[in-house]
Amino acid sequence: MRAVRTFNGAERRARLARRHHLSPTSPGADVASVAEHLVGLHATDPATVFLSARARVPGLEVGDVEAALYDERTLV
């Protein structure tokens, strides 16, 4: 029987950062793909969705998020 692999705290945080596109080694391609990978972007304040997306997609502009929300409707 194989032993169960265990992860220490640093490994767990690194894996979570990669999965959530918060690691420099795994940036998101665009705001729609990031929202899909995360199941969604939660926002309690109107600016939160912009900040959350910007943290995950390098070079993302406000207009990119607005286009995905209002024009393309890839984010709902």
Residue, then its C-alpha position, 0 to 999 in steps of 0.5 A: m500500500r502506498a503512503v498518503r502524500t502530505f503537504n506542509g503549509a508552504e506547499r499548500r499555500a503555493r498550490l492555492a496561489r497557483r490554482h487561484h491565479l495569484s502566483p506569478t508562475s500561473p497568471g490568468a489569460d483573461v478575466a473570463s477564464v479566471a472567473e471560470h476557473l474560480v467558479g466566479l469572482h465574488a464582489t461585495d463592493p462594485a470595485t472588488v470585482f475589478l481588483s480581484a480580476r486585476a490581481r490575477v490577470p497581468g495588464l488587465e484594464v478597467g475597460d477589459v472587465e467592463a467589456a466582459l461584463y457589459d458588452e461581451r457578457t462573458l461575465v454575469 
